[in-house]
Amino acid sequence: MSDFLSTLLAKTLAMLVEALVAQIATLAVRFVRDRWFPVSGPVAA
């Protein structure tokens, strides 16, 4: 049973880390794009 729990915990942690990394990457890309490549008009949205 402990194997099942540890596997479940590992998968949950992996999912959380993956989501966090994706969120940070999205924010970083958006920040860089706004900083160095300012877009004007409806393209910004």
Phi and psi restraints in degrees (range 20) as a CNS / XPLOR table:
assign (resid 1 and name C) (resid 2 and name N)
       (resid 2 and name CA) (resid 2 and name C) 1.0 -66.5 20.0 2
assign (resid 2 and name N) (resid 2 and name CA)
       (resid 2 and name C) (resid 3 and name N) 1.0 -31.8 20.0 2
assign (resid 2 and name C) (resid 3 and name N)
       (resid 3 and name CA) (resid 3 and name C) 1.0 -62.1 20.0 2
assign (resid 3 and name N) (resid 3 and name CA)
       (resid 3 and name C) (resid 4 and name N) 1.0 -43.7 20.0 2
assign (resid 3 and name C) (resid 4 and name N)
       (resid 4 and name CA) (resid 4 and name C) 1.0 -61.9 20.0 2
assign (resid 4 and name N) (resid 4 and name CA)
       (resid 4 and name C) (resid 5 and name N) 1.0 -44.6 20.0 2
assign (resid 4 and name C) (resid 5 and name N)
       (resid 5 and name CA) (resid 5 and name C) 1.0 -64.8 20.0 2
assign (resid 5 and name N) (resid 5 and name CA)
       (resid 5 and name C) (resid 6 and name N) 1.0 -42.9 20.0 2
assign (resid 5 and name C) (resid 6 and name N)
       (resid 6 and name CA) (resid 6 and name C) 1.0 -66.6 20.0 2
assign (resid 6 and name N) (resid 6 and name CA)
       (resid 6 and name C) (resid 7 and name N) 1.0 -36.9 20.0 2
assign (resid 6 and name C) (resid 7 and name N)
       (resid 7 and name CA) (resid 7 and name C) 1.0 -64.7 20.0 2
assign (resid 7 and name N) (resid 7 and name CA)
       (resid 7 and name C) (resid 8 and name N) 1.0 -43.6 20.0 2
assign (resid 7 and name C) (resid 8 and name N)
       (resid 8 and name CA) (resid 8 and name C) 1.0 -61.6 20.0 2
assign (resid 8 and name N) (resid 8 and name CA)
       (resid 8 and name C) (resid 9 and name N) 1.0 -43.8 20.0 2
assign (resid 8 and name C) (resid 9 and name N)
       (resid 9 and name CA) (resid 9 and name C) 1.0 -63.5 20.0 2
assign (resid 9 and name N) (resid 9 and name CA)
       (resid 9 and name C) (resid 10 and name N) 1.0 -42.9 20.0 2
assign (resid 9 and name C) (resid 10 and name N)
       (resid 10 and name CA) (resid 10 and name C) 1.0 -62.7 20.0 2
assign (resid 10 and name N) (resid 10 and name CA)
       (resid 10 and name C) (resid 11 and name N) 1.0 -42.9 20.0 2
assign (resid 10 and name C) (resid 11 and name N)
       (resid 11 and name CA) (resid 11 and name C) 1.0 -65.5 20.0 2
assign (resid 11 and name N) (resid 11 and name CA)
       (resid 11 and name C) (resid 12 and name N) 1.0 -41.1 20.0 2
assign (resid 11 and name C) (resid 12 and name N)
       (resid 12 and name CA) (resid 12 and name C) 1.0 -63.5 20.0 2
assign (resid 12 and name N) (resid 12 and name CA)
       (resid 12 and name C) (resid 13 and name N) 1.0 -44.8 20.0 2
assign (resid 12 and name C) (resid 13 and name N)
       (resid 13 and name CA) (resid 13 and name C) 1.0 -62.0 20.0 2
assign (resid 13 and name N) (resid 13 and name CA)
       (resid 13 and name C) (resid 14 and name N) 1.0 -42.0 20.0 2
assign (resid 13 and name C) (resid 14 and name N)
       (resid 14 and name CA) (resid 14 and name C) 1.0 -61.8 20.0 2
assign (resid 14 and name N) (resid 14 and name CA)
       (resid 14 and name C) (resid 15 and name N) 1.0 -42.7 20.0 2
assign (resid 14 and name C) (resid 15 and name N)
       (resid 15 and name CA) (resid 15 and name C) 1.0 -63.1 20.0 2
assign (resid 15 and name N) (resid 15 and name CA)
       (resid 15 and name C) (resid 16 and name N) 1.0 -43.5 20.0 2
assign (resid 15 and name C) (resid 16 and name N)
       (resid 16 and name CA) (resid 16 and name C) 1.0 -62.8 20.0 2
assign (resid 16 and name N) (resid 16 and name CA)
       (resid 16 and name C) (resid 17 and name N) 1.0 -45.7 20.0 2
assign (resid 16 and name C) (resid 17 and name N)
       (resid 17 and name CA) (resid 17 and name C) 1.0 -62.9 20.0 2
assign (resid 17 and name N) (resid 17 and name CA)
       (resid 17 and name C) (resid 18 and name N) 1.0 -41.0 20.0 2
assign (resid 17 and name C) (resid 18 and name N)
       (resid 18 and name CA) (resid 18 and name C) 1.0 -62.4 20.0 2
assign (resid 18 and name N) (resid 18 and name CA)
       (resid 18 and name C) (resid 19 and name N) 1.0 -44.9 20.0 2
assign (resid 18 and name C) (resid 19 and name N)
       (resid 19 and name CA) (resid 19 and name C) 1.0 -63.6 20.0 2
assign (resid 19 and name N) (resid 19 and name CA)
       (resid 19 and name C) (resid 20 and name N) 1.0 -40.8 20.0 2
assign (resid 19 and name C) (resid 20 and name N)
       (resid 20 and name CA) (resid 20 and name C) 1.0 -63.8 20.0 2
assign (resid 20 and name N) (resid 20 and name CA)
       (resid 20 and name C) (resid 21 and name N) 1.0 -44.8 20.0 2
assign (resid 20 and name C) (resid 21 and name N)
       (resid 21 and name CA) (resid 21 and name C) 1.0 -62.6 20.0 2
assign (resid 21 and name N) (resid 21 and name CA)
       (resid 21 and name C) (resid 22 and name N) 1.0 -41.9 20.0 2
assign (resid 21 and name C) (resid 22 and name N)
       (resid 22 and name CA) (resid 22 and name C) 1.0 -63.1 20.0 2
assign (resid 22 and name N) (resid 22 and name CA)
       (resid 22 and name C) (resid 23 and name N) 1.0 -42.0 20.0 2
assign (resid 22 and name C) (resid 23 and name N)
       (resid 23 and name CA) (resid 23 and name C) 1.0 -63.0 20.0 2
assign (resid 23 and name N) (resid 23 and name CA)
       (resid 23 and name C) (resid 24 and name N) 1.0 -46.4 20.0 2
assign (resid 23 and name C) (resid 24 and name N)
       (resid 24 and name CA) (resid 24 and name C) 1.0 -64.0 20.0 2
assign (resid 24 and name N) (resid 24 and name CA)
       (resid 24 and name C) (resid 25 and name N) 1.0 -40.8 20.0 2
assign (resid 24 and name C) (resid 25 and name N)
       (resid 25 and name CA) (resid 25 and name C) 1.0 -63.6 20.0 2
assign (resid 25 and name N) (resid 25 and name CA)
       (resid 25 and name C) (resid 26 and name N) 1.0 -42.2 20.0 2
assign (resid 25 and name C) (resid 26 and name N)
       (resid 26 and name CA) (resid 26 and name C) 1.0 -62.1 20.0 2
assign (resid 26 and name N) (resid 26 and name CA)
       (resid 26 and name C) (resid 27 and name N) 1.0 -45.6 20.0 2
assign (resid 26 and name C) (resid 27 and name N)
       (resid 27 and name CA) (resid 27 and name C) 1.0 -63.3 20.0 2
assign (resid 27 and name N) (resid 27 and name CA)
       (resid 27 and name C) (resid 28 and name N) 1.0 -41.6 20.0 2
assign (resid 27 and name C) (resid 28 and name N)
       (resid 28 and name CA) (resid 28 and name C) 1.0 -64.2 20.0 2
assign (resid 28 and name N) (resid 28 and name CA)
       (resid 28 and name C) (resid 29 and name N) 1.0 -44.6 20.0 2
assign (resid 28 and name C) (resid 29 and name N)
       (resid 29 and name CA) (resid 29 and name C) 1.0 -62.0 20.0 2
assign (resid 29 and name N) (resid 29 and name CA)
       (resid 29 and name C) (resid 30 and name N) 1.0 -43.3 20.0 2
assign (resid 29 and name C) (resid 30 and name N)
       (resid 30 and name CA) (resid 30 and name C) 1.0 -63.9 20.0 2
assign (resid 30 and name N) (resid 30 and name CA)
       (resid 30 and name C) (resid 31 and name N) 1.0 -42.1 20.0 2
assign (resid 30 and name C) (resid 31 and name N)
       (resid 31 and name CA) (resid 31 and name C) 1.0 -63.1 20.0 2
assign (resid 31 and name N) (resid 31 and name CA)
       (resid 31 and name C) (resid 32 and name N) 1.0 -47.7 20.0 2
assign (resid 31 and name C) (resid 32 and name N)
       (resid 32 and name CA) (resid 32 and name C) 1.0 -62.5 20.0 2
assign (resid 32 and name N) (resid 32 and name CA)
       (resid 32 and name C) (resid 33 and name N) 1.0 -41.5 20.0 2
assign (resid 32 and name C) (resid 33 and name N)
       (resid 33 and name CA) (resid 33 and name C) 1.0 -64.6 20.0 2
assign (resid 33 and name N) (resid 33 and name CA)
       (resid 33 and name C) (resid 34 and name N) 1.0 -41.9 20.0 2
assign (resid 33 and name C) (resid 34 and name N)
       (resid 34 and name CA) (resid 34 and name C) 1.0 -69.9 20.0 2
assign (resid 34 and name N) (resid 34 and name CA)
       (resid 34 and name C) (resid 35 and name N) 1.0 -32.2 20.0 2
assign (resid 34 and name C) (resid 35 and name N)
       (resid 35 and name CA) (resid 35 and name C) 1.0 -75.4 20.0 2
assign (resid 35 and name N) (resid 35 and name CA)
       (resid 35 and name C) (resid 36 and name N) 1.0 -49.1 20.0 2
assign (resid 35 and name C) (resid 36 and name N)
       (resid 36 and name CA) (resid 36 and name C) 1.0 -103.4 20.0 2
assign (resid 36 and name N) (resid 36 and name CA)
       (resid 36 and name C) (resid 37 and name N) 1.0 -22.7 20.0 2
assign (resid 36 and name C) (resid 37 and name N)
       (resid 37 and name CA) (resid 37 and name C) 1.0 -126.5 20.0 2
assign (resid 37 and name N) (resid 37 and name CA)
       (resid 37 and name C) (resid 38 and name N) 1.0 71.4 20.0 2
assign (resid 37 and name C) (resid 38 and name N)
       (resid 38 and name CA) (resid 38 and name C) 1.0 -65.6 20.0 2
assign (resid 38 and name N) (resid 38 and name CA)
       (resid 38 and name C) (resid 39 and name N) 1.0 127.9 20.0 2
assign (resid 38 and name C) (resid 39 and name N)
       (resid 39 and name CA) (resid 39 and name C) 1.0 -107.8 20.0 2
assign (resid 39 and name N) (resid 39 and name CA)
       (resid 39 and name C) (resid 40 and name N) 1.0 140.4 20.0 2
assign (resid 39 and name C) (resid 40 and name N)
       (resid 40 and name CA) (resid 40 and name C) 1.0 -111.6 20.0 2
assign (resid 40 and name N) (resid 40 and name CA)
       (resid 40 and name C) (resid 41 and name N) 1.0 150.7 20.0 2
assign (resid 40 and name C) (resid 41 and name N)
       (resid 41 and name CA) (resid 41 and name C) 1.0 94.3 20.0 2
assign (resid 41 and name N) (resid 41 and name CA)
       (resid 41 and name C) (resid 42 and name N) 1.0 -165.8 20.0 2
assign (resid 41 and name C) (resid 42 and name N)
       (resid 42 and name CA) (resid 42 and name C) 1.0 -71.4 20.0 2
assign (resid 42 and name N) (resid 42 and name CA)
       (resid 42 and name C) (resid 43 and name N) 1.0 -9.3 20.0 2
assign (resid 42 and name C) (resid 43 and name N)
       (resid 43 and name CA) (resid 43 and name C) 1.0 -69.9 20.0 2
assign (resid 43 and name N) (resid 43 and name CA)
       (resid 43 and name C) (resid 44 and name N) 1.0 -26.3 20.0 2
assign (resid 43 and name C) (resid 44 and name N)
       (resid 44 and name CA) (resid 44 and name C) 1.0 -62.9 20.0 2
assign (resid 44 and name N) (resid 44 and name CA)
       (resid 44 and name C) (resid 45 and name N) 1.0 -31.8 20.0 2
